[in-house]
Amino acid sequence: MTTWLVTGGAGFIGGNFVLDAVRRGIRVVNLDALTYAGNLDTLSALEGHPGHVFVQGDIGDADVVARLLAEHRPDAVINFAAESHVDRSIDGPAAFVQTNVVGTLSLLKRTRDYWRSLEGEARDAFRFLHVSTDEVYGTLGETGKFTETTPYAPNSPYSASKAASDHLVRAFHHTYGLPVLTTNCSNNYGPYQFPEKLIPLIVARALAGEALPVYGDGRNVRDWLYVGDHCSAIARVLEAGRVGETYNVGGDAERENIEVVRAICRLLDARRPLADGRARESLITFVADRPGHDRRYAIDASKLKGELGWAPTVTFEQGIERTVDWYLDNQAWVNRVLDGSYRLERIGQA
């Protein structure tokens, strides 16, 4: 049976990836520190499943990582583990450097040592796949898209820490020969996303009839990628990507933030009208912009499509409807992950 060591597999993207991998017959050893955004409720369907081994621990704990590699002999390491919210990085950048840079370095070192211990076909087939973000590229004007050769120009502590981790992954390939792959994705959305991110935050506040805060003029543009499509892209890169290469993953779904918020309002008005009959768009409140807020991201995923035959299968309209319905059907999950440490408030005002 194929075995993967997945780090950060109780988070949003990692959790969706683990659920899909185990369903497809992959044995997953799941290492997650269970910080605020990591939640075992996401993995409740795998409780007692022989194909899922969960270990609470940090990628920066060299002894834990070395033990898991030696004990489970994975065929690949997929690194989702990261502090990931821009606003939190504005408030506390040190945690982002510790996990995303120092932690990734430690993980790479232990993985390199394990890979060197392999022989023959196992050594040739092993891969380390690093999951990153389009935010490392900085910001775009009204036209153009990020490609794999776009120079890095990160503008937040979060994106700077992810850029550093990307460079370390590249360096471990060119210096030590470690067979690495890197994916840089656009904005993900879908089930199990912690309610500090735009879409689940707006859903939660709109359900409660509360003000819907939108940064600046709401015209910032993101390329939205349904998380299921992202997971399929990662699996495809792991299967057939060229060692040492980077692949951009995008959803072909550029939308202004204000468009996204209005779409959520319309879906909720149709499903759960407010008691007073108001349209939820009336709750939209424009607030002071995020410090250093990138204006536009857009991904050119033609390399991934051309080389590996991957393309997104879920349109934004389909994906946002599925996502809203999932949150409506899973309010118990939302209430459990909101343990009191985050109260849907704005953070990261510098």
N, C-alpha and C positions, 0 to 999 in steps of 0.2 A: 504494500500500500504506500502511495506517495505521502510523504510527511512534510509539512511546512511549519516553520516557526514564524508566527505572526506576532509582531509587537504592536501594542496599542489596539488590540483586537476587541476591546470592550467599548471603544469610542464609536463615533458616528459612522465614518466610512469603514473603519476596521471591523466594526461589529457586523455591518451589512456584508462585508467581504467574507468574514468567517462563516456566517450563516449560509451563504451561497456555496462556499468551498466544501463545507461538511455535507451539504445536500448532494454535492457532486461526487462524494466518495473520497475526498481528501482528508487525511488525518491532520488535524490542526493542533499544535501546541501554542497556546495563546498566552502571551506575557503582557500584562497590563498593570500599571501602578494604581489604577482606580482613583485617579484624581477626580475633581468635581465632574468632569465631562465623560469619565469612564463609568459604565454602569452595567452590572451583571444582569439587570432586568432585561436588557437588550438581548441577552443570550439565553433567556429562560427556556426557550424551545430546545436547547441542547443539553439541558440538565440530565445527567446520567448517560449521555450519549458516548459510546466508546470511541468515537472519532474526534472528540474534543477534550483536550486537557487544558484546564485553566490554571495559571500560576500568577498570583499577585506578586509583582516585583517591578523593578525599575531597569530600564535599558542601561543605565549607568552603573548598575551593580555587576561588576565583572564576574564575580564568583557565581552569581545566579545564572547569568547568560552562559558562561562556560559549562556549568553543570547541565543545563538544558540541552546544549549542543551535544555534549558527550553522551548524555543519556538517551536522547531521542533521535539522534543522527538525521536531522532534517535534510531534505533534498533542496530546500530553498529557504531563505530568510526574507520576509516581506516586512518592511519597516514603515508602519503607520504612526508610531509613537511620536507625539509632538504636542507642545503647547501651541494652540492654533488660532486664538481669537485676537484680532488686531487691537481691539479696545483694551483687553487685558494686558497686552504687551506695552501699551502706553502707560498704564498704571504701574506695571511691575516687569520691566524688561529683563531683570536678572534671571527669573525663572525660565524664561524663553531661551536664554543663552545656556543655562544649565542643562535643560532637557534636549533642546534641538541641536546644540553644538557639542557640548561636553558629552552628553549621553550618546549621541550618534557616533562620536569618535570612539568611545568605549565599546559600543556594539560592533563597530567596524573592526576594531583590533581583535576582539574575541572571535568574530566570524572569520577573519583572515587566518587566525591560528587553527581554527577548526578545518577550514578549507584545505590548508596545507597538510592536514593529517589524512585527508582522503586520498584514495588511489584509483587509478583506472577510470572506468566509466563514471563512477560516482563523483570524482573530482571534475571531470570534463562537463558533467551535466549540472553541477551546482550553480545556483544563481543567488545574488543578493539584490533585491529590488527595493529601491528607495522611493517612497511616495512623497512628492513635493507639490508646489503650488505655482500658479502663474504670477503670483504677486512678487516673485523674485525679479521679474522683468521691469517692475516699476509701473509707469502709467503710459497710456496712449492718448493721442489726439483723437479727432473725430473720425479718422480713417486709419486703415492698417490693422494688422494683427500680429500677435507674438508668434515667432517661429522658434525652433530649437537653437537658432544661431543669434537670436536677439541678445544684445549685451545685458548683463545683469545690472539693475539699478534700483535696488530695494529702497522703499521710502518709509517703512515702519520698523520698529524693533522686531516684530514678528517676521516680516519678510526678510530682514537682514539675517536673522538667525537661521531661517530656512535656506537662504542663499549660501551661508557658511557651510551648512550640512551638505548641500549639493556639491560644493567644491571639495569637501572632504571625501565624499563618495567617489568623485572623479579621480581624486588624487590616489586613493587606495587602488583603483584600477591601474592607473598609469605607473605607479611606483611599485606596487606589490603584485600586480597581475590579478587581483581579486575580480572575478567575473560579475560585474555590476550592471544594473539597468536602472534608469531613473525615469519617472513619469512626472510631468508638471501639469496639473489639472486646473480647470476653471472652477467657478463657484459651484459646489455641490449642494443639493437639497434632496429631501426625501424622508423616509421613516427614520426614527431614532436620533434625530438631530437635537442637541442640547438647546433649550429655548432661549439662549442669548443671541443666536444668529438670526438674521433678518426674517426669514420666512416663518420659523416656529415662534419667534417673538411676536410677530404681527398676528399670527393665528391666536396665540394665547391672550394677548391684550384685546384683540377684536372680539373674541368670545366673551370676555368679561365686560365689554362695553367701555373700555378705557381708552385714553388718548393713544394714538398711533404715531410715535415719533419718527420722523423722516429727516435724515441729515441734509443740511443745506437746502438746495432747491429741488432735491430728489432726482436730478438728472444724471447722476453718476450711473455708468453703464457697466453691467457684468454679463459675462457669457455663462448661462446657467446650464448645469450638467446634472441630470438625474443620477442619483447615487448608484442605481442598478447598472446603468450604462458605464459608469466609472469602474465598477467592480469587474465587469466583463472586459473592459479595456486592459486593466491590470493583469487579469488572467491571460489575456492574449499576448501581452508583452512578455510575461513570464514564460509563456510557451514558445514563442518564436522570435522575440526581439533579439537584435544583434548586440552582443556583449560590448559594454562600454558606451552604448548609445543612450540618448535621451529621446523620449517621445512625449509630445504635447497631447493632452486629452481635453477636448472641448465638446460642448453640447450643441453648437450651431444655434444658439438661442440667446442672442444679445437682447437685453431688456434694460430700460432705465429702472432704477429702484422704485420710482413712483408708479410705474406700470405694474410692477410686481405686487406692490401694496394694494393697488386698486383691484387687481385680479383676485386677490385673496378676499377683499371686502365683498366683491360680487358673489363669489362662491359661498361665503358664509351667510350673506343675506338670503341666498336662495335656500340654504340648508337649515340655518338657525337664525331666523329673523330676530332682531332686538324687540323686546317687549313693547317699547314705545313706537316701533315702526320706522325709526330713523334708518337711513342708509348709513352703513359703516364708513363710507368715504367722508362723512361729516366729522369723523373722529381723527382724521389725519391732521397732524400738527408738525409743522416744519420747525426744526430745532437747529441750534448752532452746529456747524459742520464739524466732523471729526478732524482733529489735527492731522495735517499731512494726508488728507483723504485723496487717494488716487481717483482720477476722473473716469477712466475707462480701461477695462480689460477686455481683450478678445483673443481667442486662441485659434491659430491655424493648425488643425490636426491632420493636414494632408499627408504628412509623413507616415503617421500611424495608419491612415486609411490606405495609402498606396502600398506600403510595404507589408502590412499585416492584415489588411482587409477588414479592419474594424470601422464601424460607424455607429453613431448613437441611434437608438431605436425608439426613444421616447421623446415626443415633442414637448415643448414647454407647457402647452395647454393640457396635454395628457398628464404630464408629470405634476403640475401644480394641483390639478384636480385630485390625483391619487394621494398627494401629500396632505392636502387639507382633509380629505376623507380619513386618512390614517390617523391624524391627530384627533379628529372628532371621535373615532372609534377606540382610541387608546388614551383617553384622559387619565386613566389610572396610572399609566406609565409616566405621563407628564408630571402628575402630582407627586409621584415617588422620587423622581430625579430632582425636583425642586424641593430640596431638603431644608430650605430656609437660608442657605448661604447665598442664594441669588434670588432676588425678588422682582425680576423683570425690569429692573431699573437701568438707567443709562450709566455706563462706566467708561473710563478712558477719555476724560476731558482735558488731560495734561495740566 
